[in-house]
Amino acid sequence: MSRWRKCDTCRKVRPTEEFEGAATTCQVCLTAPVRKKAAPVTRTTTTSRAPAAAPAPAGPRQPLLGAVGSGDLEVRERRAKRKAYDALAESHPEEFALLLRDARAAEGLRPKASDAPPEHGAEVSAEVTAPSPAGVPASEM
């Protein structure tokens, strides 16, 4: 016969010495004090109503803060900034091109052919020459 049995009360596997004959409950569970069931918890809640909001004043309706654009505030701010940059680029193309070229250089980006400020009366050539490697004159290439 097996030397281990499972108690029906505590569900633990215990040696057969802890059981009384053919009993299915161990001695530990039979001699343990009986626990009282906890009383149900009663919770009282009081609800208070906030005073009713005053009606909106009569007159023309003001737009809601978030209803003007779509997207969150940061997206709308970036969109407004981009529109301002575009307007600046159209109104002062030479200054904007110089500022953009300097900003790209500060970020370590190579200047674009379109970043050069347009010269008055000069046409942009379609031929773009590749930059020569550092330290090698163009005549030796």
Sequence and secondary structure as in RCSB ss.txt:
>XXXX:A:sequence
MSRWRKCDTCRKVRPTEEFEGAATTCQVCLTAPVRKKAAPVTRTTTTSRAPAAAPAPAGPRQPLLGAVGSGDLEV
RERRAKRKAYDALAESHPEEFALLLRDARAAEGLRPKASDAPPEHGAEVSAEVTAPSPAGVPASEM
>XXXX:A:secstr
  SEEE TTT  EEEGGGB TT SSBHHHHHS                         SSS    GGGSSSS HHH
HHHHHHHHHHHHHHHH HHHHHHHHHHHHHHTT    GGGS   TT    S       TT  GGG 
